[in-house]
Structure formats: structure tokens, C-alpha cells
């Protein structure tokens, strides 16, 4: 019953979208940006630059729809945003071939990206978020590649209507009401070894290779055979620990951070370590190959820090395309900065309870530790 209701709802939405698509082709709406078939841009003051009529690069954020009517081009968002008002599509590709749309954030539209009667195009590296109907809509469009996109919080993550033989892999489908919907379409949802990440996937990964043991089923003709347990791009901090827990003020210690690249591509990223909310240091441009781990050593010079107990944490800066940042931070462990020689009370349970005074109790604890009788013996 639920599937029937969904089908009826999507059928009516599809009819409306088709009507809108035909209407757009015949009428140029006010405010809409066009990359025309002859290579020109309308209006010419739109924030898009193209010195060669082949590569079109956004030079600022766009608050209107962009309609692409020219084939054999690349549209590079360069990290800018295409934000709609809910009445049009972010990008509309109409009757074109070999068009690439990349590196753009697209939000607040009907369809984030809509392909209508278009083929051999590539949709890659985009963040498609919070659109009222589809993140990506395929209408009578085949032989396209949709890869490395973050498709989040749309009504339908990707919809395919009379559109077959599209390759859809390495995308992250997160918290869409319906992750994918197909009608009269048979598409390929993996590249033969890796598929997509689906936030509602309930399968397990018994082998620990990062790929679910059971396929993600969209319908009887469409399934992701190799669903990813984590997004294609994901950096995680597994652990943080200090080289010592008590250090004299002005002295140096080491902080060991265990980090894992849970994605499949080599990533370059930064890690910042904190003492409470104060930055200790940042390690820049760490390169880590996919599906591998590393333990990094950060150096903390305690000069400038007041005496006291500090909680230490580490944060991995998100890399482009990373959608799961819940595991980018790790807080685990503490360090006490004290006067040199102020070791603590010397008797249980006062071990390492530094009191700011260097006296016989500190000497007693030192002797116990030296003789293997202290708290860490």
C-alpha cells in the first residue's frame, strides 16, 4: 500500500515536473541564467566566466536557476552555491550531451540538478542539499555518470524516469525522505567493486572491508551490489593519548593521535589538538591513503599555559565531500601542568594530586616510583 501511494505521489510530481521542463524550454523566465547553445551567457553580467566557451566557472554565488543548452562543456561551481527560492531547478540540462557539472553546492530548488533528454554527462563533486523534490532528476536521460556527490535532505535523493544505463556510484545518500526512486529505468548503482553510501542501509560488514555484505535494494531491477558502510570520503579520529599525564610548566610532551581514512581516496587534511578549548598545535597537510590508519605525533610546549588539569582532544578538519563529521573529533585523556617537582601527595588516594608545594611528600612519591612502588608500577 505504501509503495502504491508513493508511486501515485511521484507520478503526479513527475507530470508537474515534465510540464515545467517543457515550459522552461519555450519561455525564458526572468532572473534565470542561460548558457546558450552558441556559448554565450544570458544575462552577460551573470557571475559565470568562460574565456573559451568550453569551461564555465562560477565567480560568485547564484540565487537563480542555471539552464544549460550547450553541449560539450564543463560547468565548475568552484565551491560557490546555487540557491533557489523553491520555484525552479538549480541546474537544468536540456537536450545536451557531454556536459559536466561539478564542485557546486545546490540548495533550496525543486530539483537540484535536472537532466532532460540529455546523455553522456557527468555530475560529480557536488553538495546537493535540501531541495523540495529531487537532488538529481533524470528524465529521458541515459548513459550519464553521477559520482562523488553528497545528496542530503531532499524529498528524493535521485529520481530516474525512462532513463537507463546511468552509472551511479561513490555518492552519499543521507536522510533523504526517499533515497532513490526509479520508473521504467534500469541503472547501474556501483562500479563493479564499490557502490554508494546509504544512511538507511541496515546490512553488516562481517569482513571489515568497508562494503556491506548484502546489496541495497531500490527495486527489483535496481540495486547497489556493494553499498559502502561509510561515505566515500571520511576521516575519523580513533584515539588520542599523551606521552605523560603530569608535566612541569614550560616543558614539552607528545600527544599521539590515531587517525583513519575510512574512505577510498587518498586525502590531505589537517588536525588540531586542544587543551580544554585552547589550541595546542595544528598539524597541516597530512596525507593518508584510503582505508589506512596512522598514528601522528603532535608536540605540546606547555610554556604559556597556567598550572592545572587539562582535558585533551583532537579535531580533524573535514575534507571536501565529507558528510559524516561525527567521528572527526576525539576527547580522551588528561594532562596536569604543575611546578617542576610537584608530583603529588605521595599516599593513596592522593597520588598526583598536585598542591603547588614542593615538599617531602613529593619526594616520597618520587622514591616510591623510582623503586617501582608508585601508582604506575
N, C-alpha and C positions, 0 to 999 in steps of 0.2 A: 504493500500500500504506500509506504514511504517513498519507494522508488518511482511509483506511478505519479504521485503528487509532485515529486522533484522534476520528473520528465515534463509534466504539463507546465509547471512554472518556468522551466528553462526554455520550453518551446515558445511560450509567449514572449519571453525576453529575447529569444533569438529572432522572432519575427520583427519585434521592435528594432533590434539592432540592425537587421538587414534593411529595414526601411530607412533607418538613419544612415546607413552606409550608402545606399543609392542616392539619398538626398544630398549627402555631402559631396558626392561626385559631380552633381549638377549645379549646386549652389555654393559659392564661396562665402562662408559665414564671416561676419565681422570679427576681427581680432584673431582669427585663425592664421597660423603661419604656414606657407606653402613652399615646398621645394619643388619647383615646377619641372615639367618634362624637359624643358630646354636648359635646365640647370640654374635658372635664376631663382631668387628668393623673394617672396612676397609676404609682407611688405619688405622693402630693401633695408629698412632700419632694424629689422628683427635681429636679436642677439645671436646670430649664426655667421660664421666666417668660412669662406671657401675660396681659396686662391685659384683652384684648378677645376672647380665644378665636379670634383670626384670625392674629396673628403670635406665634409661639412662638420664644423666644430662649434659647439655652443660656447659663447663667450660670457654668458650670464644665465641666471635663472629665467625660466619661461613660465608665464601664467596663462598660456593659451594652448590649444591643440597644435600639433605639427603634422601636416599631411604631406606624405612623400609620394610624388608622382614621377620621379626619375629613377631609372634602373641603374645598376652597376655603380653604386655609390656607398660610402661609409658615413654614417652619422655618429659622431663621437660626442657624448654628453660632457666629457671632461670633468665629471664629478658634479655637474650642475643638476638642478631639479626642474622637471616639467610638472607643474602643479595645476590641476584643473579646478573648475568650480562645480564639477559634478554633471555638466551638460554635454561634454564631448570626450573624445578619446585623447590619451596622451600623445601617442603616435598612431597614425593611420597609414598603412602601406596599401596603396590601391593600384592593382594591375601592374605590378612591377616584379622584376627578378633581380637577384644578386644584390640585395641591399643589406647592410649590416647596421644594427642599432646597438650601441654599446656604451658602458660607463655612465649611465644616467639613472637618477632617482626619479621615479614616476609615481605620483600620488594624487588622490582626490579627483580621479577621472571616472568615466564609465568603464571603458576598457583601458588598462594601462598601455598596452600595445595591441593593435588590431591589424591582422593581415587579411586582406580581402582580395581573392583571386591573385595571389602572389606566391612566388616559388623561389627556391634556391637562395633563400635569405638566411642570415644568421642573427639571432638575438642573444647577446652574451654580456655578462658582467654588469647587469642592471639590478637595481633595487626597486622592486615593484610592490608598492605598499598601499593598502587602504583604498582600493578602488571599488566603486559601488557594484560593479558586475564582475568582470574578469581581470585577472592580472595580465594574461595573454589570451587573446581570442583568435582562433584560426577559422576562417570562413572560406571554403572552396580554395584552400591553400595547402599545397603539398610540397614535399621534398625540401623542407626548411629544417634548420638546426636551432634548437633552443637549449642553451647550455650556460652553466656558471651564473645563473641568476638567483637572486633572493626574492621569493614570491610570498608575500606575507599579508595576512589580514584582509584579503579580498573576499568577495562573495564566492567566486570560483577562482581557484588558482590558475588553471588553464582549461580553456574550453575548445573543443575541436568539432567542427561541423562540416561534414562532407570534405574532410581534409585528412588524407592518409599519407603514410610513408614519411612522416616528420620524425626526426631524431631528437629525443628529449632526455637529457642526462646531465648529471652533475649540478642540478638545481636543488635549492632548498625550498620545500613547500611547508610553510609554517602557519598554523592557525587560520587557514582559510576555511570558510564555512563548508565548502565542498572543494577538496584539494584538486580534483580533476573531474572533468565531465566530457564524454565523447558521444557523438551521434553520427552514425554512418561513417565511421572513421576507424582505421586501424593504424596505429602509430608504434614506433619503437621507443621504449622508455628506458633503455640503457645502451651502453656502447659495446656490449659483449662481455664486460667484466665489472663495470661499475654503473650504478643507476643514479637515483636521486635520493635525497633525504626527505622523509615524510614525517611530520611531527606527530601524526596519529598512528604510526606504524607500531604494531604490538608484538612483532616477532622477536626472536632472540638471536644472539650471535654466539653459539656454543664454541666455535673455533677461534674467536677473538681476532678475526681478520678485518673487522670493521664493516662487514657485509652481512645483512640479515640472512638467516638460513631459509626463510620462506619468502616467496615473492609478495610484493604489494599489488593487490588486485584492484584494478579500476573497473573493469567489466570483463566479460568472457573473452573479448578479443584484444584487450589491452591490459598488460601487467608489467610492472617493473620487476625483472627477474633477480636483480642484485641491489635491493634497497640499502642505502647507507645508514648505519647506525648513528653517525654524526654528520653534520653538514660537510660538504666537500672541502670547505675551508674552516678550520677550527684549531685554535691554540688553547691549551689548558695548562694551568699550573697545578702540579700534583702535590708538592710538598715544599716547605721552607723550614730551614733549621740553622741555628747559629753554631759557630765553632766553639763557643763557650757561653755560659749563662751569666757570668759575672766578669766585668772588665773595669779596669781603672780608668777614670776620666782622662781623656786625652790619648788613650791607647787605641790600637786598631784590632779589629776582629773580622772574621769572614762570615758571610751568610751564604748558605748553599740553597739554591733554588732548583727544584726538579721540574722541568717543563717538557711537555709532549706536544708534537704536531700531530693532532688526530685526523687531519685532513690528508690529502694525497699529493698536493703540490708542495714544492719547496717554498717556504715562506721566510721573509725577512721581517723582524719585528723588534720591539723594544720592551724592556722590563724595568719597572721602577720598584724599589724597595722602600718601605716606610717603617719608621719607629713611631708608634701611635699614628698621628696624622702628619708627621713631619717627614719630608723626603730625605732618605739617606743617600741614595745614588740612583742613577739610571744607566743601565747597560744598553747601548744602542746597536742597531743593525745586526741582530743575532740571526744567523741563517740556519735553518733546520729543515732537513728533507722530510718528505711526507711519511707518516706512520712511524716516526722515530722519536726517541726521547733523548734528553741531555740534562746533566746537572751543571749548572752555572755557578760560578763563584763571584760574589759581589763583595767589595771591601767597604767596611764602615770605619771611618776615623771618628771617634767619639768626641773630638775637640768641638766645643761649642754647645754640646748637649749638657743639660743640667743633670745632677745626680738623681737617680730614681729608677723605677722599674718601667720598662717599655715593652709593649706588645709589637712584634714584628710581623709584617705582611709583605706580599709581593703582588704586583699587578702587571699582567701582560697587555700591552696596548692592542686593541683589536686590529686585525689586518683587513685589507679590502675584501668585501664579500662575506665577512664573518657575521653570522647571525646569532649564534649561541655564545653569549659572553658571560653566562653564569659561572663558568669554570675558569675565567680569566684572572680571578683573584683568589689568594690563599692566605689565611691568617692562622699561624700555628707556631707558638713558641714565644718566649720572652727573654729579655736581657736586662740585667741590672747594672747600671753605671754607678760606680762608687769611688771613694777615695782609694788610692793605692794602699793596700794593706788592710783595708776594712773588709774582712771576709765574712764576719757574722758573729753570732753569739757563741758558737762552739759546742753547745749541748742541744740534743733533741728537745723540743721540735724547733729550735731556733737556728738551725743550720742556714747560713747565708741570709739571715735577717740583719742586713747592714744597718748600723745605728749612727754612722757618721763619726764614730770614735774609734781610734786605733789603740787597742789595749791588750791585756793578757788574754782575753777571750779570743781575740783574733789569732794570737799566737798559738793558743791551744788548738784551734781548728786547723791551723796550718800544720801543726805537728801531727795531728790525727790523720790528715790527708797524706802527709809525707810518709807516714808509717802504714798507710793502707787501711786506716781505721775510720776515715771520714765517710760522709754520706754517699760518695760516688765509688767507694771501694768495692 
